[in-house]
Amino acid sequence: MGQPVPLTKEKHGNLKVLDSSDFTRYKNQHLIPIVVQDFYTLSAEFPLVFVKNETDDFVAVAVMGFKEGVNLYCQTGEWSAHVIPAGFGNAPFSVAILDESGEKLAVCVDEDSPLLSEERGEPLFDEQGEQTEYLKMRMDSVVRVAEQTRQSQSFCRFLASKNLLAPRQLNIQRDQQGKKYVIDGIYTVDEDVLQELPIEEFDKMRKNGLLGLIFAHLTSLNQIKRLSQKQFKADIEEEQRAAEAAGS
């Protein structure tokens, strides 16, 4: 993936975009950043947890594998889940913030993306150099996700300000002989702290729609077992391939 550059008709007037459900570009990313609007859909498939980024701020992520750098859902071009993170549909576009207030945005494009072509796909500009309806739709989508990302950051900051996020370690193992995975650096909502909040604070969170997000997060932790089984299956298949290679 290259460094995104601002999208302009002068530089990108002949480009077309291929719509694709091939998400192998995320195959080395087992923790996928998500937005709050993802919580209700993704909680039915993935564990949703919180991690700290390079600036020590909390970020909500969907766990898609227990082995660091291996996304179990994106190893092939076939997406096996029934739900998709909102941000997955943005490529090859992204948004750059141009001012400190975050109000001025620029839509950027990854010029190295395999989704770009001059021969196939949906054109970005028409013969007069004007944005096509397709590009307008894609730009609306990428800006909407950028706004949702800001809402998600606010949600994470709120949880941190109320000391609601507590560190948690995940330990999974297929059997006594199987590989053991120990996942550190994740945080989940502390239900004891949540229950101890003053009733007026609790009611304010309910009115602002935050309780629903918290409950979706907590419910999603039930998907750890589902993901564990997928990880174990992948491990067994990898062991079988290694054994076949050794015997050939």
N, C-alpha and C positions, 0 to 999 in steps of 0.2 A: 504494500500500500504506500503510495507516494504522499507528498505533502500537498494538501488541498490548496487550490488557488482560487481567487475570485472568478466567478463565472461571468464572461463577457461575450457579447455577440461578435466582437472583433476577433477574439481568439478562438472561440468555440462555436462559431456560426454554422459549421458543417457537421457538427457532432450529432450522433444519435445514441439513444440509450436502449439497451436490452433489458426488459423486465425479466427477472429470474428469481426462483425460489431456491437457488443454489447458495447456501450460506457457508460454504467451506472457507470463506475468508475469515471466519471466526473459529476455525478448528483448533487453534492454539490458545484460545481464550476460554478457560473453564468458568470464569466469573463474568457475567454479562451485566453491565450497568443497565438499570431499568428506570422508568418514570412511574410516578404514582398511579397514572391511569392504567398501568400494566398489572397492578397488584391483583385486581379481582379476576382477571383472566389467567395470568400466569400461575397463580396460587394453586390452580387445579392440576398443575403438571410439575412445577419446580419448587424446591425450597427457596424462599426469598429471605435474604439476610442482609446485614449491613457490614461494610468494611471501611477502613480508613484509606483515603487516597494519599498522594504524595504531599499534600498540604495539611494533612492530619484532619481533614474534614470527613464526615461520614457520607457514604454513598450506598444507595440500595442496589443490590445485585441479585440476579437469578443464578443459582448454582447449577451448572450443566455438566459437572464432572468432579470427581474427587481427586483425580490425578492432576497436579499442577500443569497447566499448558495443554491439557487434552479436553476438548469439548466433545462429549459423547454424542451429541446431536448433530454435529457439523463435520464429521469425518468424511462423509460422502455428500453428493449433491442432492440426496433425498432427505427432506426434513421429516422426521418421524413423529414429531409432537403435533398436537391439535391446535396449539396456540403459538403465536409469534410475538416477540417483543416489538414494541412500536418502532424502535430505532433500527430494526433489521431492514425495514423497507426504504430507508433513506439513501443507501448507497446508489450511486457514487457521489451523492451530495452531502454537504454538511453546512453548518452555520458558523461564522466567525463574528465575535463581538468586537465592535469598533470603538466603543467608548466606555468609560468607567461606569456609567449608569446602567449599561447593558441594554439600552433602548435602541441603539443603532446597530443593525445587523447586516451582514453580507452573506449571500449564498455562495458557497464555494463548491468546487468539483475536484475530484481526484483524477487527474489526467492519466494516471497509470492503471486505472480500473479496467478490468476485462469486460465490464459492462458497457464500455464506450466503444463506438465504432463510427465510421463514416459511411458504411455500406448498409448496415442492418439496424433495425430498431426504430424507436420513435424519435423524430427530429426535435431538436430543442428550439430552433428558430426557423421561421418560414422564409420564403424567397425574398421577402422585403426586409428581412433582418429583424422581424418582430418575434416576440416570444410566442411559441405555440401554446394551445390550450393544455397540452400535455405538460409542458414545462411549468406553466402557471400552477397546475395541480400539484406537481412535485415540489415546487417551491413553497406552496402553502403547507404541504405536509411536513417539510423539513423545518420550517419556521414554527409550526405548531408543536413539534416534538421538542424544539429548543426551548419554547415557553414552558412546556411540561417538565423539562429538565430543571428549569429554575424553580418551579413549584416543588419538585422533588427535593431540591437542595434545601428549600425552606422547611419542608417536612422533616428532613433529617436534622437540621439545626434545632428545630423545636424539640424533637425527641431528646437530643443531647442536652438541651437547656434544662429539661425536666429530669435529667439523670435516669432516663428510661432505658438506655441501651447498656447492656451488660455483656462482657466478653464470654464467649462460649467455645468449648473445644468439642469437635466432632470426632468420634472414634468408630470406625466401621471395620469389620473383618469377616470374610466369607466363612471361615472355619479356623480351627487352631493351626492348620498348616497354610492357610491362605494369606495373601498379602494384607497387611494392616495399614489403614489410612488414618492418619492423625491430622485433622484440619484445624489450624490455629488462625487467629487474626480475624475471626468473625464475631459479630455482635447480634444479639437478639433482644427484643423487648423483655424487660424484667417484669413479669406479671405481678410480683409482690409489690414492687414500687408503683406499678400502675394502680393497683387496688388501694394503695395508701394515699393517693392523690386526694385533695379536698374535693368534696362533692361539686362545688361550683366550677372547679377546674375540669373535672370529669365531664360535667354537663356542657361546658364551653367546647370541649373537644368533640363531643357528640354533635353539637350544632354545626361545627365547622367541617364535619365529615372526616375527622381524623381517626375516630374510634373504628370506623369501618376499615380503614387502611391498616390499622394495628391488628385488628382481628383477622384480616386477610393474610397478613404476614405470619401471625401465630398459627393459623390454620395450615399455611403452606409448609410448615415444618413437618407435617405428616408425610410430605413427599420425600423426605430423606430416605425412607425405606424403599420407595419406588426407584429412586436414583441409585441407591446401593445395589439393588438387584441388577440394574442396567450396567453398573460398573463391574460387578462380579462376572456378568455374562461376557463383557468385553475382555476381562482378564483371562477367563477360560479360553476364549477364542484366540487370544494372543499366545497363551501357553501352548495351545494345540498347533498353531502355526510355527512356533519355535521348535516344537518337538518334530514336526514334519520336515522342517528345514535341516535339523540335525541328523535325521535319519536318511535324508536323500543323498 
